[in-house]
Amino acid sequence: MDTQKAIYRYLPMTETMYYILLSLTEPRHGYGVILYVEKITNGRIRIGAGTIYTSLSRLEKDGLIKPYAEEDRRKFFAISEIGLAVIKTEISRLKELYENGKKFEEGSI
């Protein structure tokens, strides 16, 4: 899948998908992603096994992540160039939402 098609397909992202992709900026296996997301969200987001493995499969199929290594029957993944472009685009979108929310609170919208 090319970058523009991936951006169109994945944005806006669900919060779960955002955190899964963000966690793969360093190579991790499925359970490692679950633990990392739970840690950085202070336990607010808990990803189930079904969700993580379905999401990883879809992200790999669409080229947003790539296999990194296999160790003790665990498959590690890392974000790809396409995935990096998608997450950066989503971060820009979220920044815009935040800035417009601040303007609203200040009464300038």
NUVEX-895409 format. One record per residue: x, y, z of N, C-alpha, C in turn; residue number from 1. Coordinates in steps of 0.1 Angstrom, whole numbers. Layout:
! NUVEX-895409
<marvex><n_px>X</n_px><n_py>Y</n_py><n_pz>Z</n_pz><ca_px>X</ca_px><ca_py>Y</ca_py><ca_pz>Z</ca_pz><c_px>X</c_px><c_py>Y</c_py><c_pz>Z</c_pz><seq>NUM</seq></marvex>
...
This chain:
! NUVEX-895409
<marvex><n_px>9</n_px><n_py>-12</n_py><n_pz>0</n_pz><ca_px>0</ca_px><ca_py>0</ca_py><ca_pz>0</ca_pz><c_px>9</c_px><c_py>12</c_py><c_pz>0</c_pz><seq>1</seq></marvex>
<marvex><n_px>6</n_px><n_py>22</n_py><n_pz>-8</n_pz><ca_px>14</ca_px><ca_py>34</ca_py><ca_pz>-8</ca_pz><c_px>10</c_px><c_py>44</c_py><c_pz>3</c_pz><seq>2</seq></marvex>
<marvex><n_px>18</n_px><n_py>53</n_py><n_pz>6</n_pz><ca_px>17</ca_px><ca_py>62</ca_py><ca_pz>18</ca_pz><c_px>4</c_px><c_py>69</c_py><c_pz>18</c_pz><seq>3</seq></marvex>
<marvex><n_px>0</n_px><n_py>76</n_py><n_pz>7</n_pz><ca_px>-12</ca_px><ca_py>83</ca_py><ca_pz>6</ca_pz><c_px>-24</c_px><c_py>75</c_py><c_pz>9</c_pz><seq>4</seq></marvex>
<marvex><n_px>-24</n_px><n_py>63</n_py><n_pz>3</n_pz><ca_px>-36</ca_px><ca_py>54</ca_py><ca_pz>5</ca_pz><c_px>-36</c_px><c_py>49</c_py><c_pz>19</c_pz><seq>5</seq></marvex>
<marvex><n_px>-25</n_px><n_py>47</n_py><n_pz>26</n_pz><ca_px>-25</ca_px><ca_py>43</ca_py><ca_pz>40</ca_pz><c_px>-30</c_px><c_py>54</c_py><c_pz>49</c_pz><seq>6</seq></marvex>
<marvex><n_px>-26</n_px><n_py>67</n_py><n_pz>46</n_pz><ca_px>-30</ca_px><ca_py>78</ca_py><ca_pz>54</ca_pz><c_px>-46</c_px><c_py>79</c_py><c_pz>52</c_pz><seq>7</seq></marvex>
<marvex><n_px>-51</n_px><n_py>78</n_py><n_pz>40</n_pz><ca_px>-65</ca_px><ca_py>79</ca_py><ca_pz>38</ca_pz><c_px>-73</c_px><c_py>68</c_py><c_pz>45</c_pz><seq>8</seq></marvex>
<marvex><n_px>-67</n_px><n_py>56</n_py><n_pz>45</n_pz><ca_px>-74</ca_px><ca_py>44</ca_py><ca_pz>51</ca_pz><c_px>-73</c_px><c_py>45</c_py><c_pz>67</c_pz><seq>9</seq></marvex>
<marvex><n_px>-62</n_px><n_py>49</n_py><n_pz>72</n_pz><ca_px>-61</ca_px><ca_py>48</ca_py><ca_pz>87</ca_pz><c_px>-64</c_px><c_py>61</c_py><c_pz>95</c_pz><seq>10</seq></marvex>
<marvex><n_px>-65</n_px><n_py>72</n_py><n_pz>88</n_pz><ca_px>-69</ca_px><ca_py>85</ca_py><ca_pz>96</ca_pz><c_px>-83</c_px><c_py>88</c_py><c_pz>94</c_pz><seq>11</seq></marvex>
<marvex><n_px>-90</n_px><n_py>93</n_py><n_pz>105</n_pz><ca_px>-84</ca_px><ca_py>94</ca_py><ca_pz>118</ca_pz><c_px>-83</c_px><c_py>80</c_py><c_pz>125</c_pz><seq>12</seq></marvex>
<marvex><n_px>-73</n_px><n_py>79</n_py><n_pz>133</n_pz><ca_px>-70</ca_px><ca_py>66</ca_py><ca_pz>140</ca_pz><c_px>-78</c_px><c_py>64</c_py><c_pz>152</c_pz><seq>13</seq></marvex>
<marvex><n_px>-81</n_px><n_py>52</n_py><n_pz>155</n_pz><ca_px>-86</ca_px><ca_py>49</ca_py><ca_pz>169</ca_pz><c_px>-75</c_px><c_py>51</c_py><c_pz>178</c_pz><seq>14</seq></marvex>
<marvex><n_px>-78</n_px><n_py>53</n_py><n_pz>191</n_pz><ca_px>-68</ca_px><ca_py>55</ca_py><ca_pz>201</ca_pz><c_px>-60</c_px><c_py>42</c_py><c_pz>203</c_pz><seq>15</seq></marvex>
<marvex><n_px>-66</n_px><n_py>31</n_py><n_pz>202</n_pz><ca_px>-59</ca_px><ca_py>18</ca_py><ca_pz>203</ca_pz><c_px>-49</c_px><c_py>16</c_py><c_pz>192</c_pz><seq>16</seq></marvex>
<marvex><n_px>-53</n_px><n_py>19</n_py><n_pz>180</n_pz><ca_px>-44</ca_px><ca_py>17</ca_py><ca_pz>168</ca_pz><c_px>-33</c_px><c_py>27</c_py><c_pz>169</c_pz><seq>17</seq></marvex>
<marvex><n_px>-36</n_px><n_py>39</n_py><n_pz>173</n_pz><ca_px>-25</ca_px><ca_py>50</ca_py><ca_pz>175</ca_pz><c_px>-14</c_px><c_py>45</c_py><c_pz>184</c_pz><seq>18</seq></marvex>
<marvex><n_px>-19</n_px><n_py>39</n_py><n_pz>196</n_pz><ca_px>-9</ca_px><ca_py>35</ca_py><ca_pz>206</ca_pz><c_px>-1</c_px><c_py>22</c_py><c_pz>201</c_pz><seq>19</seq></marvex>
<marvex><n_px>-8</n_px><n_py>14</n_py><n_pz>194</n_pz><ca_px>-1</ca_px><ca_py>2</ca_py><ca_pz>189</ca_pz><c_px>10</c_px><c_py>6</c_py><c_pz>179</c_pz><seq>20</seq></marvex>
<marvex><n_px>7</n_px><n_py>15</n_py><n_pz>170</n_pz><ca_px>16</ca_px><ca_py>19</ca_py><ca_pz>160</ca_pz><c_px>27</c_px><c_py>28</c_py><c_pz>167</c_pz><seq>21</seq></marvex>
<marvex><n_px>24</n_px><n_py>36</n_py><n_pz>176</n_pz><ca_px>34</ca_px><ca_py>44</ca_py><ca_pz>183</ca_pz><c_px>44</c_px><c_py>35</c_py><c_pz>191</c_pz><seq>22</seq></marvex>
<marvex><n_px>38</n_px><n_py>24</n_py><n_pz>197</n_pz><ca_px>47</ca_px><ca_py>15</ca_py><ca_pz>204</ca_pz><c_px>57</c_px><c_py>8</c_py><c_pz>196</c_pz><seq>23</seq></marvex>
<marvex><n_px>54</n_px><n_py>7</n_py><n_pz>183</n_pz><ca_px>63</ca_px><ca_py>-1</ca_py><ca_pz>174</ca_pz><c_px>74</c_px><c_py>8</c_py><c_pz>168</c_pz><seq>24</seq></marvex>
<marvex><n_px>76</n_px><n_py>20</n_py><n_pz>173</n_pz><ca_px>87</ca_px><ca_py>28</ca_py><ca_pz>169</ca_pz><c_px>100</c_px><c_py>22</c_py><c_pz>175</c_pz><seq>25</seq></marvex>
<marvex><n_px>98</n_px><n_py>12</n_py><n_pz>184</n_pz><ca_px>109</ca_px><ca_py>3</ca_py><ca_pz>188</ca_pz><c_px>104</c_px><c_py>-11</c_py><c_pz>186</c_pz><seq>26</seq></marvex>
<marvex><n_px>112</n_px><n_py>-20</n_py><n_pz>182</n_pz><ca_px>108</ca_px><ca_py>-34</ca_py><ca_pz>179</ca_pz><c_px>101</c_px><c_py>-40</c_py><c_pz>192</c_pz><seq>27</seq></marvex>
<marvex><n_px>90</n_px><n_py>-46</n_py><n_pz>190</n_pz><ca_px>83</ca_px><ca_py>-53</ca_py><ca_pz>201</ca_pz><c_px>75</c_px><c_py>-65</c_py><c_pz>196</c_pz><seq>28</seq></marvex>
<marvex><n_px>72</n_px><n_py>-74</n_py><n_pz>204</n_pz><ca_px>63</ca_px><ca_py>-85</ca_py><ca_pz>201</ca_pz><c_px>49</c_px><c_py>-81</c_py><c_pz>206</c_pz><seq>29</seq></marvex>
<marvex><n_px>39</n_px><n_py>-89</n_py><n_pz>203</n_pz><ca_px>25</ca_px><ca_py>-85</ca_py><ca_pz>207</ca_pz><c_px>23</c_px><c_py>-83</c_py><c_pz>221</c_pz><seq>30</seq></marvex>
<marvex><n_px>28</n_px><n_py>-92</n_py><n_pz>230</n_pz><ca_px>26</ca_px><ca_py>-90</ca_py><ca_pz>244</ca_pz><c_px>34</c_px><c_py>-78</c_py><c_pz>249</c_pz><seq>31</seq></marvex>
<marvex><n_px>45</n_px><n_py>-75</n_py><n_pz>243</n_pz><ca_px>53</ca_px><ca_py>-64</ca_py><ca_pz>246</ca_pz><c_px>46</c_px><c_py>-51</c_py><c_pz>243</c_pz><seq>32</seq></marvex>
<marvex><n_px>39</n_px><n_py>-51</n_py><n_pz>232</n_pz><ca_px>30</ca_px><ca_py>-39</ca_py><ca_pz>228</ca_pz><c_px>19</c_px><c_py>-37</c_py><c_pz>239</c_pz><seq>33</seq></marvex>
<marvex><n_px>13</n_px><n_py>-48</n_py><n_pz>243</n_pz><ca_px>2</ca_px><ca_py>-47</ca_py><ca_pz>253</ca_pz><c_px>8</c_px><c_py>-41</c_py><c_pz>266</c_pz><seq>34</seq></marvex>
<marvex><n_px>19</n_px><n_py>-45</n_py><n_pz>270</n_pz><ca_px>25</ca_px><ca_py>-40</ca_py><ca_pz>283</ca_pz><c_px>29</c_px><c_py>-26</c_py><c_pz>281</c_pz><seq>35</seq></marvex>
<marvex><n_px>35</n_px><n_py>-22</n_py><n_pz>270</n_pz><ca_px>40</ca_px><ca_py>-9</ca_py><ca_pz>268</ca_pz><c_px>28</c_px><c_py>1</c_py><c_pz>267</c_pz><seq>36</seq></marvex>
<marvex><n_px>18</n_px><n_py>-2</n_py><n_pz>260</n_pz><ca_px>6</ca_px><ca_py>7</ca_py><ca_pz>259</ca_pz><c_px>0</c_px><c_py>9</c_py><c_pz>273</c_pz><seq>37</seq></marvex>
<marvex><n_px>-1</n_px><n_py>-2</n_py><n_pz>280</n_pz><ca_px>-7</ca_px><ca_py>-1</ca_py><ca_pz>294</ca_pz><c_px>2</c_px><c_py>8</c_py><c_pz>302</c_pz><seq>38</seq></marvex>
<marvex><n_px>15</n_px><n_py>7</n_py><n_pz>301</n_pz><ca_px>24</ca_px><ca_py>15</ca_py><ca_pz>309</ca_pz><c_px>23</c_px><c_py>30</c_py><c_pz>305</c_pz><seq>39</seq></marvex>
<marvex><n_px>24</n_px><n_py>33</n_py><n_pz>293</n_pz><ca_px>24</ca_px><ca_py>48</ca_py><ca_pz>289</ca_pz><c_px>10</c_px><c_py>54</c_py><c_pz>290</c_pz><seq>40</seq></marvex>
<marvex><n_px>0</n_px><n_py>47</n_py><n_pz>291</n_pz><ca_px>-14</ca_px><ca_py>53</ca_py><ca_pz>293</ca_pz><c_px>-18</c_px><c_py>51</c_py><c_pz>308</c_pz><seq>41</seq></marvex>
<marvex><n_px>-9</n_px><n_py>47</n_py><n_pz>317</n_pz><ca_px>-11</ca_px><ca_py>46</ca_py><ca_pz>331</ca_pz><c_px>-23</c_px><c_py>36</c_py><c_pz>333</c_pz><seq>42</seq></marvex>
<marvex><n_px>-24</n_px><n_py>26</n_py><n_pz>325</n_pz><ca_px>-34</ca_px><ca_py>16</ca_py><ca_pz>327</ca_pz><c_px>-48</c_px><c_py>19</c_py><c_pz>321</c_pz><seq>43</seq></marvex>
<marvex><n_px>-49</n_px><n_py>31</n_py><n_pz>315</n_pz><ca_px>-62</ca_px><ca_py>35</ca_py><ca_pz>309</ca_pz><c_px>-66</c_px><c_py>27</c_py><c_pz>297</c_pz><seq>44</seq></marvex>
<marvex><n_px>-56</n_px><n_py>23</n_py><n_pz>289</n_pz><ca_px>-59</ca_px><ca_py>15</ca_py><ca_pz>278</ca_pz><c_px>-53</c_px><c_py>1</c_py><c_pz>280</c_pz><seq>45</seq></marvex>
<marvex><n_px>-61</n_px><n_py>-9</n_py><n_pz>279</n_pz><ca_px>-57</ca_px><ca_py>-23</ca_py><ca_pz>280</ca_pz><c_px>-61</c_px><c_py>-30</c_py><c_pz>268</c_pz><seq>46</seq></marvex>
<marvex><n_px>-52</n_px><n_py>-35</n_py><n_pz>260</n_pz><ca_px>-54</ca_px><ca_py>-42</ca_py><ca_pz>248</ca_pz><c_px>-55</c_px><c_py>-56</c_py><c_pz>250</c_pz><seq>47</seq></marvex>
<marvex><n_px>-65</n_px><n_py>-63</n_py><n_pz>245</n_pz><ca_px>-67</ca_px><ca_py>-77</ca_py><ca_pz>246</ca_pz><c_px>-59</c_px><c_py>-84</c_py><c_pz>236</c_pz><seq>48</seq></marvex>
<marvex><n_px>-57</n_px><n_py>-97</n_py><n_pz>238</n_pz><ca_px>-49</ca_px><ca_py>-106</ca_py><ca_pz>229</ca_pz><c_px>-55</c_px><c_py>-106</c_py><c_pz>215</c_pz><seq>49</seq></marvex>
<marvex><n_px>-68</n_px><n_py>-107</n_py><n_pz>214</n_pz><ca_px>-75</ca_px><ca_py>-108</ca_py><ca_pz>201</ca_pz><c_px>-73</c_px><c_py>-95</c_py><c_pz>193</c_pz><seq>50</seq></marvex>
<marvex><n_px>-74</n_px><n_py>-84</n_py><n_pz>200</n_pz><ca_px>-72</ca_px><ca_py>-71</ca_py><ca_pz>194</ca_pz><c_px>-58</c_px><c_py>-69</c_py><c_pz>189</c_pz><seq>51</seq></marvex>
<marvex><n_px>-48</n_px><n_py>-72</n_py><n_pz>197</n_pz><ca_px>-35</ca_px><ca_py>-69</ca_py><ca_pz>193</ca_pz><c_px>-30</c_px><c_py>-78</c_py><c_pz>181</c_pz><seq>52</seq></marvex>
<marvex><n_px>-34</n_px><n_py>-90</n_py><n_pz>181</n_pz><ca_px>-29</ca_px><ca_py>-99</ca_py><ca_pz>170</ca_pz><c_px>-37</c_px><c_py>-96</c_py><c_pz>157</c_pz><seq>53</seq></marvex>
<marvex><n_px>-49</n_px><n_py>-92</n_py><n_pz>158</n_pz><ca_px>-57</ca_px><ca_py>-88</ca_py><ca_pz>146</ca_pz><c_px>-51</c_px><c_py>-75</c_py><c_pz>141</c_pz><seq>54</seq></marvex>
<marvex><n_px>-48</n_px><n_py>-66</n_py><n_pz>150</n_pz><ca_px>-43</ca_px><ca_py>-53</ca_py><ca_pz>145</ca_pz><c_px>-29</c_px><c_py>-55</c_py><c_pz>139</c_pz><seq>55</seq></marvex>
<marvex><n_px>-20</n_px><n_py>-62</n_py><n_pz>146</n_pz><ca_px>-7</ca_px><ca_py>-65</ca_py><ca_pz>140</ca_pz><c_px>-7</c_px><c_py>-71</c_py><c_pz>126</c_pz><seq>56</seq></marvex>
<marvex><n_px>-16</n_px><n_py>-81</n_py><n_pz>125</n_pz><ca_px>-18</ca_px><ca_py>-87</ca_py><ca_pz>112</ca_pz><c_px>-22</c_px><c_py>-77</c_py><c_pz>101</c_pz><seq>57</seq></marvex>
<marvex><n_px>-32</n_px><n_py>-69</n_py><n_pz>104</n_pz><ca_px>-37</ca_px><ca_py>-59</ca_py><ca_pz>95</ca_pz><c_px>-26</c_px><c_py>-49</c_py><c_pz>92</c_pz><seq>58</seq></marvex>
<marvex><n_px>-19</n_px><n_py>-44</n_py><n_pz>102</n_pz><ca_px>-8</ca_px><ca_py>-34</ca_py><ca_pz>100</ca_pz><c_px>3</c_px><c_py>-40</c_py><c_pz>91</c_pz><seq>59</seq></marvex>
<marvex><n_px>6</n_px><n_py>-52</n_py><n_pz>93</n_pz><ca_px>17</ca_px><ca_py>-59</ca_py><ca_pz>85</ca_pz><c_px>12</c_px><c_py>-60</c_py><c_pz>71</c_pz><seq>60</seq></marvex>
<marvex><n_px>0</n_px><n_py>-65</n_py><n_pz>69</n_pz><ca_px>-6</ca_px><ca_py>-67</ca_py><ca_pz>56</ca_pz><c_px>-6</c_px><c_py>-54</c_py><c_pz>48</c_pz><seq>61</seq></marvex>
<marvex><n_px>-9</n_px><n_py>-43</n_py><n_pz>55</n_pz><ca_px>-10</ca_px><ca_py>-30</ca_py><ca_pz>48</ca_pz><c_px>3</c_px><c_py>-23</c_py><c_pz>47</c_pz><seq>62</seq></marvex>
<marvex><n_px>14</n_px><n_py>-29</n_py><n_pz>52</n_pz><ca_px>28</ca_px><ca_py>-23</ca_py><ca_pz>51</ca_pz><c_px>31</c_px><c_py>-12</c_py><c_pz>61</c_pz><seq>63</seq></marvex>
<marvex><n_px>23</n_px><n_py>-10</n_py><n_pz>72</n_pz><ca_px>27</ca_px><ca_py>0</ca_py><ca_pz>81</ca_pz><c_px>37</c_px><c_py>-5</c_py><c_pz>92</c_pz><seq>64</seq></marvex>
<marvex><n_px>38</n_px><n_py>-18</n_py><n_pz>93</n_pz><ca_px>48</ca_px><ca_py>-24</ca_py><ca_pz>102</ca_pz><c_px>54</c_px><c_py>-35</c_py><c_pz>94</c_pz><seq>65</seq></marvex>
<marvex><n_px>66</n_px><n_py>-39</n_py><n_pz>99</n_pz><ca_px>73</ca_px><ca_py>-50</ca_py><ca_pz>92</ca_pz><c_px>79</c_px><c_py>-60</c_py><c_pz>102</c_pz><seq>66</seq></marvex>
<marvex><n_px>81</n_px><n_py>-72</n_py><n_pz>99</n_pz><ca_px>87</ca_px><ca_py>-82</ca_py><ca_pz>108</ca_pz><c_px>101</c_px><c_py>-77</c_py><c_pz>111</c_pz><seq>67</seq></marvex>
<marvex><n_px>105</n_px><n_py>-78</n_py><n_pz>123</n_pz><ca_px>118</ca_px><ca_py>-74</ca_py><ca_pz>127</ca_pz><c_px>127</c_px><c_py>-86</c_py><c_pz>131</c_pz><seq>68</seq></marvex>
<marvex><n_px>122</n_px><n_py>-95</n_py><n_pz>139</n_pz><ca_px>129</ca_px><ca_py>-107</ca_py><ca_pz>144</ca_pz><c_px>119</c_px><c_py>-117</c_py><c_pz>149</c_pz><seq>69</seq></marvex>
<marvex><n_px>124</n_px><n_py>-129</n_py><n_pz>151</n_pz><ca_px>116</ca_px><ca_py>-140</ca_py><ca_pz>157</ca_pz><c_px>125</c_px><c_py>-146</c_py><c_pz>168</c_pz><seq>70</seq></marvex>
<marvex><n_px>120</n_px><n_py>-147</n_py><n_pz>180</n_pz><ca_px>127</ca_px><ca_py>-152</ca_py><ca_pz>191</ca_pz><c_px>118</c_px><c_py>-160</c_py><c_pz>200</c_pz><seq>71</seq></marvex>
<marvex><n_px>122</n_px><n_py>-173</n_py><n_pz>203</n_pz><ca_px>113</ca_px><ca_py>-181</ca_py><ca_pz>212</ca_pz><c_px>99</c_px><c_py>-181</c_py><c_pz>208</c_pz><seq>72</seq></marvex>
<marvex><n_px>96</n_px><n_py>-183</n_py><n_pz>195</n_pz><ca_px>82</ca_px><ca_py>-183</ca_py><ca_pz>190</ca_pz><c_px>75</c_px><c_py>-170</c_py><c_pz>191</c_pz><seq>73</seq></marvex>
<marvex><n_px>82</n_px><n_py>-159</n_py><n_pz>194</n_pz><ca_px>76</ca_px><ca_py>-146</ca_py><ca_pz>194</ca_pz><c_px>81</c_px><c_py>-138</c_py><c_pz>182</c_pz><seq>74</seq></marvex>
<marvex><n_px>71</n_px><n_py>-132</n_py><n_pz>175</n_pz><ca_px>75</ca_px><ca_py>-124</ca_py><ca_pz>163</ca_pz><c_px>75</c_px><c_py>-109</c_py><c_pz>167</c_pz><seq>75</seq></marvex>
<marvex><n_px>87</n_px><n_py>-103</n_py><n_pz>165</n_pz><ca_px>88</ca_px><ca_py>-89</ca_py><ca_pz>168</ca_pz><c_px>85</c_px><c_py>-81</c_py><c_pz>155</c_pz><seq>76</seq></marvex>
<marvex><n_px>79</n_px><n_py>-69</n_py><n_pz>157</n_pz><ca_px>76</ca_px><ca_py>-60</ca_py><ca_pz>146</ca_pz><c_px>82</c_px><c_py>-47</c_py><c_pz>149</c_pz><seq>77</seq></marvex>
<marvex><n_px>84</n_px><n_py>-39</n_py><n_pz>138</n_pz><ca_px>88</ca_px><ca_py>-25</ca_py><ca_pz>139</ca_pz><c_px>81</c_px><c_py>-17</c_py><c_pz>129</c_pz><seq>78</seq></marvex>
<marvex><n_px>79</n_px><n_py>-4</n_py><n_pz>131</n_pz><ca_px>72</ca_px><ca_py>5</ca_py><ca_pz>122</ca_pz><c_px>80</c_px><c_py>6</c_py><c_pz>109</c_pz><seq>79</seq></marvex>
<marvex><n_px>73</n_px><n_py>7</n_py><n_pz>98</n_pz><ca_px>79</ca_px><ca_py>9</ca_py><ca_pz>85</ca_pz><c_px>79</c_px><c_py>23</c_py><c_pz>81</c_pz><seq>80</seq></marvex>
<marvex><n_px>84</n_px><n_py>27</n_py><n_pz>70</n_pz><ca_px>84</ca_px><ca_py>41</ca_py><ca_pz>65</ca_pz><c_px>70</c_px><c_py>46</c_py><c_pz>63</c_pz><seq>81</seq></marvex>
<marvex><n_px>62</n_px><n_py>37</n_py><n_pz>58</n_pz><ca_px>48</ca_px><ca_py>41</ca_py><ca_pz>56</ca_pz><c_px>41</c_px><c_py>43</c_py><c_pz>69</c_pz><seq>82</seq></marvex>
<marvex><n_px>43</n_px><n_py>34</n_py><n_pz>78</n_pz><ca_px>38</ca_px><ca_py>36</ca_py><ca_pz>92</ca_pz><c_px>42</c_px><c_py>48</c_py><c_pz>99</c_pz><seq>83</seq></marvex>
<marvex><n_px>55</n_px><n_py>52</n_py><n_pz>97</n_pz><ca_px>60</ca_px><ca_py>64</ca_py><ca_pz>102</ca_pz><c_px>53</c_px><c_py>76</c_py><c_pz>97</c_pz><seq>84</seq></marvex>
<marvex><n_px>51</n_px><n_py>76</n_py><n_pz>84</n_pz><ca_px>44</ca_px><ca_py>87</ca_py><ca_pz>77</ca_pz><c_px>30</c_px><c_py>88</c_py><c_pz>82</c_pz><seq>85</seq></marvex>
<marvex><n_px>23</n_px><n_py>77</n_py><n_pz>84</n_pz><ca_px>10</ca_px><ca_py>77</ca_py><ca_pz>89</ca_pz><c_px>9</c_px><c_py>82</c_py><c_pz>104</c_pz><seq>86</seq></marvex>
<marvex><n_px>18</n_px><n_py>78</n_py><n_pz>112</n_pz><ca_px>18</ca_px><ca_py>82</ca_py><ca_pz>126</ca_pz><c_px>21</c_px><c_py>97</c_py><c_pz>127</c_pz><seq>87</seq></marvex>
<marvex><n_px>30</n_px><n_py>102</n_py><n_pz>119</n_pz><ca_px>34</ca_px><ca_py>116</ca_py><ca_pz>119</ca_pz><c_px>22</c_px><c_py>125</c_py><c_pz>114</c_pz><seq>88</seq></marvex>
<marvex><n_px>15</n_px><n_py>120</n_py><n_pz>104</n_pz><ca_px>3</ca_px><ca_py>127</ca_py><ca_pz>99</ca_pz><c_px>-8</c_px><c_py>127</c_py><c_pz>110</c_pz><seq>89</seq></marvex>
<marvex><n_px>-9</n_px><n_py>116</n_py><n_pz>117</n_pz><ca_px>-19</ca_px><ca_py>116</ca_py><ca_pz>128</ca_pz><c_px>-15</c_px><c_py>125</c_py><c_pz>139</c_pz><seq>90</seq></marvex>
<marvex><n_px>-3</n_px><n_py>126</n_py><n_pz>143</n_pz><ca_px>2</ca_px><ca_py>135</ca_py><ca_pz>153</ca_pz><c_px>-1</c_px><c_py>150</c_py><c_pz>149</c_pz><seq>91</seq></marvex>
<marvex><n_px>1</n_px><n_py>153</n_py><n_pz>137</n_pz><ca_px>-2</ca_px><ca_py>167</ca_py><ca_pz>132</ca_pz><c_px>-17</c_px><c_py>169</c_py><c_pz>133</c_pz><seq>92</seq></marvex>
<marvex><n_px>-25</n_px><n_py>160</n_py><n_pz>130</n_pz><ca_px>-39</ca_px><ca_py>161</ca_py><ca_pz>131</ca_pz><c_px>-43</c_px><c_py>164</c_py><c_pz>145</c_pz><seq>93</seq></marvex>
<marvex><n_px>-38</n_px><n_py>156</n_py><n_pz>154</n_pz><ca_px>-41</ca_px><ca_py>157</ca_py><ca_pz>168</ca_pz><c_px>-36</c_px><c_py>171</c_py><c_pz>174</c_pz><seq>94</seq></marvex>
<marvex><n_px>-25</n_px><n_py>176</n_py><n_pz>169</n_pz><ca_px>-20</ca_px><ca_py>189</ca_py><ca_pz>173</ca_pz><c_px>-30</c_px><c_py>200</c_py><c_pz>169</c_pz><seq>95</seq></marvex>
<marvex><n_px>-35</n_px><n_py>198</n_py><n_pz>157</n_pz><ca_px>-45</ca_px><ca_py>208</ca_py><ca_pz>152</ca_pz><c_px>-57</c_px><c_py>208</c_py><c_pz>161</c_pz><seq>96</seq></marvex>
<marvex><n_px>-62</n_px><n_py>196</n_py><n_pz>164</n_pz><ca_px>-74</ca_px><ca_py>195</ca_py><ca_pz>173</ca_pz><c_px>-71</c_px><c_py>202</c_py><c_pz>186</c_pz><seq>97</seq></marvex>
<marvex><n_px>-59</n_px><n_py>199</n_py><n_pz>192</n_pz><ca_px>-56</ca_px><ca_py>205</ca_py><ca_pz>205</ca_pz><c_px>-55</c_px><c_py>220</c_py><c_pz>204</c_pz><seq>98</seq></marvex>
<marvex><n_px>-48</n_px><n_py>225</n_py><n_pz>194</n_pz><ca_px>-47</ca_px><ca_py>240</ca_py><ca_pz>192</ca_pz><c_px>-61</c_px><c_py>246</c_py><c_pz>191</c_pz><seq>99</seq></marvex>
<marvex><n_px>-70</n_px><n_py>240</n_py><n_pz>183</n_pz><ca_px>-83</ca_px><ca_py>246</ca_py><ca_pz>181</ca_pz><c_px>-91</c_px><c_py>245</c_py><c_pz>194</c_pz><seq>100</seq></marvex>
<marvex><n_px>-89</n_px><n_py>235</n_py><n_pz>202</n_pz><ca_px>-96</ca_px><ca_py>233</ca_py><ca_pz>215</ca_pz><c_px>-91</c_px><c_py>244</c_py><c_pz>224</c_pz><seq>101</seq></marvex>
<marvex><n_px>-78</n_px><n_py>247</n_py><n_pz>224</n_pz><ca_px>-72</ca_px><ca_py>258</ca_py><ca_pz>233</ca_pz><c_px>-79</c_px><c_py>272</c_py><c_pz>228</c_pz><seq>102</seq></marvex>
<marvex><n_px>-79</n_px><n_py>274</n_py><n_pz>215</n_pz><ca_px>-85</ca_px><ca_py>287</ca_py><ca_pz>211</ca_pz><c_px>-100</c_px><c_py>288</c_py><c_pz>215</c_pz><seq>103</seq></marvex>
<marvex><n_px>-107</n_px><n_py>277</n_py><n_pz>215</n_pz><ca_px>-121</ca_px><ca_py>277</ca_py><ca_pz>219</ca_pz><c_px>-122</c_px><c_py>280</c_py><c_pz>234</c_pz><seq>104</seq></marvex>
<marvex><n_px>-113</n_px><n_py>274</n_py><n_pz>242</n_pz><ca_px>-113</ca_px><ca_py>277</ca_py><ca_pz>256</ca_pz><c_px>-110</c_px><c_py>292</c_py><c_pz>259</c_pz><seq>105</seq></marvex>
<marvex><n_px>-101</n_px><n_py>297</n_py><n_pz>251</n_pz><ca_px>-97</ca_px><ca_py>311</ca_py><ca_pz>253</ca_pz><c_px>-107</c_px><c_py>321</c_py><c_pz>247</c_pz><seq>106</seq></marvex>
<marvex><n_px>-117</n_px><n_py>316</n_py><n_pz>240</n_pz><ca_px>-128</ca_px><ca_py>324</ca_py><ca_pz>235</ca_pz><c_px>-124</c_px><c_py>331</c_py><c_pz>222</c_pz><seq>107</seq></marvex>
<marvex><n_px>-114</n_px><n_py>326</n_py><n_pz>215</n_pz><ca_px>-109</ca_px><ca_py>332</ca_py><ca_pz>203</ca_pz><c_px>-115</c_px><c_py>325</c_py><c_pz>190</c_pz><seq>108</seq></marvex>
<marvex><n_px>-123</n_px><n_py>315</n_py><n_pz>192</n_pz><ca_px>-130</ca_px><ca_py>309</ca_py><ca_pz>181</ca_pz><c_px>-145</c_px><c_py>312</c_py><c_pz>182</c_pz><seq>109</seq></marvex>
